[in-house]
Amino acid sequence: MTTKLEFSVTARRVDASGSVATCKDATLTLDTALAGRRDALNPAELLLAALSA
């Protein structure tokens, strides 16, 4: 029998240009602005980073 992994991730919008995601004790600022943010990953960049890890 295989063990199923479970994850709990919470995301909330903080303003017009960003959101914050939390998992365990980690917090990550997400870029959700069309203009982009230099201090945060957008969802596509985050997915690519996770796949390359």
Secondary structure, 3 states (H helix, E strand, C coil): CCCCCCCCCEEEEEECCEEEEEECCEEEEEECCCCCCCCCECHHHHHHHHHHC
